[in-house]
Amino acid sequence: MTSLATKEGTSYGPELLVRLRGGRRRAQLEDRLRELVRDGTLTAGSRMPSSRALAGDLSVSRRLVVDAYAQLLAEGYLIARQGAGTYVAQATAAADGAAPPQVSRAPQFDFFPGAPDLSSFPRSLWLRAMRDVLRVAPDGALAYPDARGAPELRRALSSYLRRVRGVVVEPDAIVVCSGATQGLALLGRALVTQGVTAIDVEDPGLPPHRAVLAYAGLQVRGATVDEQGVDVAALRAPVVLTTPAHQCPTGVVLSPQRRGELVRWAREGGLVIEDDYDAEFRYDRAPLGALQGLAPDRVVYMGTVSKTLAPGLRLGWLVLPASLIDAVVQAKALDDLGCPALDQLVLARLLETSAYDRHLRRARRRNRARRDALIAAVARELPRARVSGISAGLHALVRLPRAVDLQGLVSAAEQRSLRVYPLEFHRIEPAGEADALVMGYANLSEPAIDEGVRRLSEVLREL
Ligand SMILES: Cc1ncc(COP(=O)(O)O)c(C=O)c1O
C-alpha cells in the first residue's frame, strides 16, 4: 500500500509518501507521520493531505486517518486550522518526550542595517506595472535579453540618474546587474583582465564586498576611514571602492575637502568605484550629487534598488567609463546572459511614470520618522551613547558609553530577541570588544525601535 498522489491546491492537500504493510495500520501511520515531522521531511507550517485523500491513497478507512491525525494533534505534531485543514506544527511538544524539531526563530527586534521597510514594498504599483508590461511587451521581450540590460531600463535609469544624482551617463554606459554585488564581482573580474592586481576598500566596510573582490582575484587592502570619510592620502592601490554619500557602515559623509582630494586622485590616474547604495535617503542636508559627475572617465558609479525597493529583487546597475564597458559586458554575458527581462521592464515603467519618485518620497518620510525614533530612544535609554551618521541612509552609528565584550553583547541581546550589529563586524581585523553598533532603523516600526533600544540598555547594564 503505497504513496498518495493528490492534486495540490485542491482540498486534497499535498502529496505524501507513506507506506503501510501488514497489521496495526493506525499505529504504523502515526509512527510514520511522527518520523516525517521529526526528521524535517514534513516542515513546520506545511499542509497535510486531507484525511479523505490520504485514506483513499492508502486504501484504509477515513476514520483511521482521522484518528491518527487526532492523536498527532494531541501530541503537538500537527495543528488544525478551523476550516482550513491540518498543518505541521511549528515545534512539537511531543508527548513521547522526543526532542522537538529545531525551529529557528527570527529575532523580534532586528536592527539589520541592510534592509528597507519590507512591509511597505509597493506591491500594488509593482503589480500594476507588471500587468502593463505583460500587456504591451512584444514576444521578443521574452527572448534571451541584452546582456547589458533591457534598453528601456537603461534609458529610464540614465535620465533618472542624471536628474536625481547628477550622474553623467548615456544608456550605453549602463550595465544592469543582479544587485550592486554582482556589479562589483563583474567589475573585479574586468579589472583583473586589464591587469589590475589590488584594490583599496574602506575599513570598516562591507565584508561581503571584500569577499567578492578577493574572489575575483584582487588583493584587497583596507583604507582608513575617519570623521571626514575615507583617507585619500592613504590610498595605495590604483582602484578604490568607496561610499562617499553615506559611508558604510559609519555613516560619515565624505567631507568637501576629501571629495576634492578624491577627484584629484582619480584625475591623476586612480579609478574610483562609487557605491551610491542609499543616497536616495537624505534628511537634513542639501542634496549632494554623485562624485561620478565630477570625473565620469575615472569613476564607476554603482547603484541598486536594494534600499529603495527590496534587496530580494536583485537589481542594480553600473555606470561605466568607456574603457571598462566591453570587459564588464563580457563578464556579465559569461556569468548569466543578462538579468530577468520582465523585472527590468517593470522597474523601467516605475521610473518612467514617476511612480518610483512618489514611492521614494513616501519612504523618505517614513525613514526619517524611524531615524528620529532611534535618536530619541537612544537619548532616553542610553543617554551616554552618541548617535552619528544620521543625515542620510537607513542606518546610524551608535557609539556605546564603554566598550563591552563583543560576543557577550551579541548573545545577551539574542536572548532578548534582539539582534545587533557591532561596528567590529565590519572591520578587516575585528577586535573582541564592541564600542559601537551599526543600527538599521528602516525595517522596524517606531514602537519596535523604542522597545529594541530599551532591551539594548538592559543588556548593556548587565554586561
Ligand atoms: C554598502 C552597500 N552597498 C551595496 C549594497 C547593496 O547590494 P545589492 O544591490 O547587491 O543588494 C548594500 C546592501 O546592504 C550595502 O550595504
The ligand as a Tripos MOL2 file, in Angstrom:
@<TRIPOS>MOLECULE
LIG
   16    16     1     0     0
SMALL
NO_CHARGES

@<TRIPOS>ATOM
      1 C1         27.4380   49.3880    1.1690 C.3       1 LIG1
      2 C2         26.4160   48.6430    0.3710 C.ar      1 LIG1
      3 N1         26.4860   48.6470   -0.9450 N.ar      1 LIG1
      4 C3         25.5850   47.9930   -1.7100 C.ar      1 LIG1
      5 C4         24.5770   47.2930   -1.1380 C.ar      1 LIG1
      6 C5         23.5570   46.6370   -1.9990 C.3       1 LIG1
      7 O1         23.9700   45.4880   -2.5810 O.3       1 LIG1
      8 P1         22.9750   44.7220   -3.5320 P.3       1 LIG1
      9 O2         22.4820   45.6820   -4.5590 O.co2     1 LIG1
     10 O3         23.7840   43.6180   -4.1150 O.co2     1 LIG1
     11 O4         21.8540   44.1990   -2.7000 O.co2     1 LIG1
     12 C6         24.4770   47.2210    0.2310 C.ar      1 LIG1
     13 C7         23.4110   46.4300    0.8410 C.2       1 LIG1
     14 O5         23.3130   46.2390    2.0260 O.2       1 LIG1
     15 C8         25.4170   47.9280    1.0100 C.ar      1 LIG1
     16 O6         25.3370   47.9240    2.3410 O.3       1 LIG1
@<TRIPOS>BOND
     1     1     2 1
     2     2     3 ar
     3     2    15 ar
     4     3     4 ar
     5     4     5 ar
     6     5     6 1
     7     5    12 ar
     8     6     7 1
     9     7     8 1
    10     8     9 2
    11     8    10 1
    12     8    11 1
    13    12    13 1
    14    12    15 ar
    15    13    14 2
    16    15    16 1
@<TRIPOS>SUBSTRUCTURE
     1 LIG1         1 GROUP 0 **** ****
